[in-house]
Amino acid sequence: MDPNICQTKQPYFWNGKINIFDFFCGPGEDHQGQKGSPLIAVEECRKFHDQLIAKNRVVNLYFSDDKKLKVSQLENLLAIQNLPTTIQYRTETSTFSDSLSNNLPCMQRSANLLFIDQCGIKEVTPEIFRILTSLKGTDFLFFISSSFFSRFKKSTEFKQYLDTTGHLHDDTPYYDTHRVIAAMYREMIPQNTKYYLAPFTLKKGANLYGLIFGSGNLKGILKFLTVCWEIDPERGEANFDIDNDNLPNKPGMMPDLFKDNERANKVMVFQETLEEKLLQGEFNTDEEVVVYTLEAGFLPTKHARPIVQKLKAAKKLSYEGRLRLSGACINNPRSLTRC
């Protein structure tokens, strides 16, 4: 695939189209009748029917899979969904590489969301990743199984697509897999490219599954992190106690009197670091604070605002007008000044 295929010197102008691509769509549901990503996407799009009608918009769903039988089964399910006029779909039997190449032209000026499941993670090579991050107006969601990486990370076939050497080690904790993979992808983002990644880990039974969300828009990553912190108020990282901070003491052990401090450690470390950087004058605008906060996986209004307000109250920092640490400052930043 030509790595320059989606490079353009022209500014990005949204053409009004909304696309959702599921490159590994499968049959639409599992053998137990549980809905797969295609039907979940349809279900979520229905919720916005009135808004789409009001704005005269349509959501275009593109479903592809390299297994013809799975595509056929999905088509049968979609045919009985009684879809509203605001949802249109297209299916095709195709490999990920071919489907991505064929659809890149229609992604250029559209708003796009890409689903890539664990079967396709090996397809997202560094070259493909750079292409995805160069697409304007495009978000993606990777689904990753910890067991998948544990089983195949050392295989020659897997390494030729995605070499995790130097990142995933034999002693890497099972629950840390998705954090490590997200950090590895973050290193692949081309210099001078504004693209943001955030991981979230899901536990289902004894298995761990990871999500890695990517967006070239600060508002996109803000919305994802907001949901993460609603699910996990302690760390914004998982739907379970990922660092085992709340495990009961083992028999015979003394109660841990410092448990509350440990549980708050992640937030405390971030806020202490942010305060130090503000006092050192590393941030000149509210936008810079927002970018730093989101890249660290925190929420500007919840985690950064108290520190900025604290420094202003102590007359160590000043800013113009009312403090804005939200999407409002992204396009119209205001100055922060050390006193």
C-alpha positions as CSV (number, residue, x, y, z in Angstrom):
1,M,0.0,0.0,0.0
2,D,1.3,3.4,-0.9
3,P,2.2,5.3,2.3
4,N,1.6,8.6,0.6
5,I,-1.9,7.6,-0.6
6,C,-3.7,9.9,1.9
7,Q,-1.3,12.7,2.1
8,T,-2.6,16.1,0.9
9,K,-1.4,19.6,1.1
10,Q,-5.0,21.0,1.0
11,P,-6.7,21.9,4.2
12,Y,-9.3,19.5,5.5
13,F,-13.0,20.4,4.8
14,W,-15.7,18.0,6.1
15,N,-18.0,17.0,3.3
16,G,-20.8,16.1,5.7
17,K,-20.5,12.4,5.3
18,I,-20.4,10.1,8.4
19,N,-18.8,6.7,7.8
20,I,-18.4,3.7,10.1
21,F,-16.1,0.9,8.9
22,D,-16.0,-2.6,10.4
23,F,-13.2,-4.4,8.6
24,F,-13.7,-7.7,10.5
25,C,-17.4,-7.7,10.8
26,G,-18.0,-11.4,11.2
27,P,-21.6,-12.9,11.0
28,G,-23.2,-10.2,13.2
29,E,-23.7,-12.3,16.2
30,D,-22.1,-15.2,18.0
31,H,-23.3,-18.8,18.4
32,Q,-25.2,-17.8,21.5
33,G,-27.1,-15.0,19.7
34,Q,-25.0,-12.2,21.3
35,K,-24.8,-9.1,19.1
36,G,-21.5,-8.5,17.4
37,S,-20.1,-5.1,16.4
38,P,-22.2,-4.6,13.2
39,L,-25.6,-4.9,15.1
40,I,-24.2,-2.9,18.0
41,A,-23.3,-0.1,15.5
42,V,-26.8,-0.2,14.0
43,E,-28.3,-0.1,17.5
44,E,-26.2,3.0,18.5
45,C,-26.9,4.8,15.2
46,R,-30.7,4.4,15.8
47,K,-30.4,6.5,18.9
48,F,-29.3,9.5,16.8
49,H,-32.1,9.2,14.2
50,D,-33.9,12.5,15.2
51,Q,-30.6,14.4,15.2
52,L,-29.6,13.0,11.8
53,I,-33.0,13.9,10.4
54,A,-32.8,17.4,11.7
55,K,-29.4,17.9,10.2
56,N,-30.2,16.0,7.0
57,R,-27.4,13.5,7.6
58,V,-26.9,9.8,6.9
59,V,-24.6,7.3,8.6
60,N,-22.9,5.0,6.1
61,L,-22.0,1.6,7.5
62,Y,-19.3,-0.4,5.7
63,F,-19.0,-4.1,6.7
64,S,-16.3,-6.3,5.3
65,D,-14.8,-9.7,6.1
66,D,-12.6,-12.1,4.2
67,K,-15.0,-15.0,4.9
68,K,-17.8,-15.0,2.4
69,L,-20.1,-17.2,4.7
70,K,-19.8,-14.7,7.5
71,V,-20.7,-11.8,5.2
72,S,-23.7,-13.7,3.9
73,Q,-24.9,-14.4,7.5
74,L,-24.6,-10.7,8.3
75,E,-26.5,-9.7,5.2
76,N,-29.4,-12.0,6.3
77,L,-29.4,-10.3,9.8
78,L,-29.3,-6.8,8.4
79,A,-32.1,-7.5,6.0
80,I,-34.5,-7.9,8.9
81,Q,-33.4,-4.9,10.9
82,N,-36.0,-2.5,9.4
83,L,-33.3,0.2,9.2
84,P,-34.4,3.9,9.1
85,T,-33.5,6.1,6.1
86,T,-30.7,7.7,8.2
87,I,-28.7,4.4,8.2
88,Q,-27.3,3.0,5.0
89,Y,-25.0,0.0,4.7
90,R,-22.8,-1.8,2.3
91,T,-21.2,-5.3,2.7
92,E,-18.3,-6.9,0.9
93,T,-16.1,-10.0,1.1
94,S,-12.6,-8.6,1.2
95,T,-9.3,-8.7,3.1
96,F,-8.5,-5.8,5.4
97,S,-5.8,-4.5,3.2
98,D,-7.9,-4.4,0.1
99,S,-10.9,-3.0,1.8
100,L,-8.8,-0.2,3.4
101,S,-7.2,0.6,0.1
102,N,-10.6,0.7,-1.7
103,N,-12.2,2.9,0.9
104,L,-9.4,5.4,1.5
105,P,-10.7,7.8,-1.2
106,C,-14.1,8.1,0.5
107,M,-12.4,8.7,3.9
108,Q,-10.5,11.8,2.8
109,R,-13.0,14.4,3.7
110,S,-15.5,12.4,5.8
111,A,-15.9,11.8,9.5
112,N,-14.8,8.2,10.0
113,L,-14.8,5.6,12.8
114,L,-12.9,2.4,12.1
115,F,-13.4,-0.9,14.1
116,I,-10.4,-3.3,14.1
117,D,-10.8,-6.4,16.2
118,Q,-8.1,-8.7,17.6
119,C,-8.1,-10.8,14.4
120,G,-6.9,-7.8,12.5
121,I,-4.4,-6.3,14.9
122,K,-1.6,-8.0,13.1
123,E,-2.7,-6.2,9.9
124,V,-2.1,-2.8,11.5
125,T,1.6,-2.6,10.7
126,P,3.6,0.5,11.4
127,E,3.0,1.6,7.8
128,I,-0.8,1.1,8.0
129,F,-0.8,2.8,11.4
130,R,0.9,5.9,9.9
131,I,-1.7,5.9,7.2
132,L,-4.6,5.8,9.7
133,T,-3.2,8.5,11.9
134,S,-2.7,10.8,8.8
135,L,-6.4,10.6,7.9
136,K,-8.2,13.8,9.0
137,G,-11.5,13.4,10.8
138,T,-10.8,9.7,11.5
139,D,-11.0,7.9,14.8
140,F,-10.4,4.2,15.3
141,L,-11.0,1.5,17.9
142,F,-8.7,-1.5,18.3
143,F,-9.9,-4.6,20.2
144,I,-7.1,-6.6,21.6
145,S,-7.0,-9.9,23.6
146,S,-4.3,-10.3,26.1
147,S,-4.1,-14.0,25.5
148,F,-3.6,-13.4,21.8
149,F,-0.4,-11.4,22.4
150,S,0.7,-13.9,25.1
151,R,0.4,-16.8,22.7
152,F,1.8,-15.2,19.5
153,K,4.1,-12.4,20.4
154,K,7.2,-14.5,19.9
155,S,6.1,-16.2,16.7
156,T,8.0,-15.3,13.5
157,E,4.7,-14.8,11.6
158,F,3.4,-12.4,14.2
159,K,6.6,-10.4,14.4
160,Q,6.7,-9.7,10.7
161,Y,3.5,-7.8,11.1
162,L,3.9,-6.3,14.6
163,D,7.1,-6.8,16.5
164,T,6.6,-6.2,20.2
165,T,10.2,-7.0,21.1
166,G,11.4,-4.5,23.6
167,H,7.9,-3.8,24.7
168,L,6.2,-7.0,25.9
169,H,8.4,-9.1,28.0
170,D,8.0,-12.5,29.7
171,D,7.5,-10.7,33.0
172,T,5.1,-8.1,31.7
173,P,2.0,-8.5,33.9
174,Y,-1.0,-9.9,32.0
175,Y,-3.2,-6.9,32.9
176,D,-0.5,-4.5,31.6
177,T,-0.6,-5.8,28.0
178,H,-3.0,-3.1,26.7
179,R,-1.1,-0.3,28.4
180,V,2.1,-1.5,26.8
181,I,0.7,-1.9,23.3
182,A,-0.9,1.5,23.5
183,A,2.5,3.0,24.4
184,M,4.1,1.1,21.6
185,Y,1.6,2.5,19.1
186,R,2.0,6.0,20.6
187,E,5.7,5.8,19.6
188,M,4.7,5.1,16.0
189,I,2.8,8.4,15.6
190,P,4.8,10.4,13.1
191,Q,6.5,13.5,14.3
192,N,4.5,16.7,13.9
193,T,1.3,14.6,13.7
194,K,-1.3,15.4,16.3
195,Y,-2.9,12.1,17.2
196,Y,-4.0,10.9,20.6
197,L,-4.3,7.4,22.0
198,A,-5.9,6.0,25.1
199,P,-6.3,2.4,26.3
200,F,-9.1,0.8,28.4
201,T,-9.1,-2.8,29.7
202,L,-12.2,-5.0,30.0
203,K,-12.6,-8.1,32.0
204,K,-15.1,-10.7,31.0
205,G,-14.9,-13.9,33.1
206,A,-11.3,-14.9,33.3
207,N,-10.3,-13.1,30.1
208,L,-8.9,-9.6,29.6
209,Y,-9.7,-7.6,26.5
210,G,-8.3,-4.2,25.6
211,L,-9.5,-1.3,23.7
212,I,-7.2,1.3,22.2
213,F,-9.0,4.4,21.0
214,G,-7.3,6.8,18.6
215,S,-8.3,10.3,17.5
216,G,-6.7,13.2,15.7
217,N,-9.1,15.5,17.6
218,L,-8.8,16.5,21.2
219,K,-12.6,16.6,21.6
220,G,-12.6,12.9,20.4
221,I,-10.1,11.7,23.0
222,L,-11.9,13.8,25.6
223,K,-15.2,12.1,25.0
224,F,-13.5,8.6,25.2
225,L,-11.7,9.4,28.4
226,T,-14.9,10.9,29.9
227,V,-16.6,7.5,29.5
228,C,-13.5,5.7,30.8
229,W,-13.5,7.7,34.0
230,E,-17.2,7.2,34.5
231,I,-16.7,3.4,34.4
232,D,-13.5,3.6,36.5
233,P,-13.5,6.6,38.8
234,E,-10.2,5.6,40.4
235,R,-8.0,5.4,37.2
236,G,-10.1,5.6,34.1
237,E,-8.4,2.5,32.8
238,A,-10.5,-0.6,33.4
239,N,-13.9,-2.1,34.4
240,F,-12.2,-3.9,37.2
241,D,-9.6,-3.2,39.9
242,I,-6.7,-3.4,37.4
243,D,-3.9,-2.7,39.9
244,N,-5.4,-4.8,42.7
245,D,-5.4,-1.8,45.1
246,N,-8.7,-2.9,46.7
247,L,-8.0,-6.5,47.3
248,P,-8.7,-7.6,50.9
249,N,-5.7,-8.2,53.1
250,K,-4.6,-11.8,53.2
251,P,-5.2,-13.9,56.4
252,G,-2.6,-13.0,59.1
253,M,-1.7,-9.6,57.5
254,M,-2.1,-6.4,59.3
255,P,-4.6,-3.9,57.8
256,D,-3.0,-1.4,55.4
257,L,-3.4,2.0,57.0
258,F,-2.2,3.7,53.9
259,K,-4.5,2.1,51.4
260,D,-6.4,5.3,50.7
261,N,-3.2,7.0,49.8
262,E,-2.2,4.2,47.5
263,R,-5.5,4.2,45.7
264,A,-5.3,7.9,45.0
265,N,-1.7,7.6,43.9
266,K,-2.2,7.9,40.2
267,V,-4.2,11.1,40.4
268,M,-2.0,12.5,43.0
269,V,1.2,11.9,41.0
270,F,-0.4,13.5,37.9
271,Q,-1.6,16.6,39.9
272,E,1.8,17.0,41.6
273,T,3.6,16.8,38.3
274,L,1.1,19.3,36.6
275,E,1.6,21.8,39.5
276,E,5.4,21.6,39.2
277,K,5.2,22.1,35.4
278,L,2.9,25.1,35.8
279,L,5.2,26.7,38.4
280,Q,8.1,26.2,36.1
281,G,6.3,28.0,33.3
282,E,6.1,25.0,30.9
283,F,2.6,25.8,29.8
284,N,1.7,29.2,28.4
285,T,-2.0,28.7,27.5
286,D,-5.0,26.8,28.8
287,E,-4.9,24.7,25.6
288,E,-1.4,23.4,26.5
289,V,-2.7,22.3,29.9
290,V,-5.6,20.5,28.2
291,V,-3.4,18.7,25.7
292,Y,-1.0,17.6,28.4
293,T,-3.8,16.4,30.6
294,L,-5.5,14.4,27.9
295,E,-2.3,12.8,26.7
296,A,-1.7,11.7,30.2
297,G,-5.1,10.0,30.3
298,F,-6.8,12.5,32.7
299,L,-9.8,14.9,32.4
300,P,-9.0,18.6,32.3
301,T,-12.0,19.8,34.3
302,K,-11.8,17.0,36.9
303,H,-8.1,16.6,37.4
304,A,-6.4,19.7,36.1
305,R,-8.8,22.5,37.1
306,P,-8.3,22.1,40.9
307,I,-4.6,22.6,40.5
308,V,-4.8,25.6,38.3
309,Q,-7.4,27.2,40.6
310,K,-5.2,26.4,43.6
311,L,-2.3,28.2,42.1
312,K,-4.4,31.2,41.2
313,A,-5.8,31.4,44.7
314,A,-2.2,31.3,46.0
315,K,-1.3,34.2,43.6
316,K,1.2,32.0,41.8
317,L,-0.6,31.9,38.5
318,S,-3.0,34.2,36.6
319,Y,-5.1,33.8,33.6
320,E,-7.4,35.9,31.4
321,G,-11.1,35.9,32.4
322,R,-12.9,32.8,33.5
323,L,-10.9,29.5,33.6
324,R,-11.7,27.2,30.7
325,L,-10.2,23.8,30.7
326,S,-12.6,22.2,28.2
327,G,-13.1,22.0,24.4
328,A,-13.8,25.7,24.4
329,C,-10.1,26.6,24.7
330,I,-8.9,24.3,21.9
331,N,-9.7,26.8,19.1
332,N,-9.3,29.9,21.2
333,P,-6.5,29.5,23.8
334,R,-6.0,32.0,26.5
335,S,-2.7,32.9,28.3
336,L,-1.5,31.5,31.6
337,T,1.1,33.6,33.4
338,R,3.2,32.9,36.5
339,C,3.0,35.6,39.1
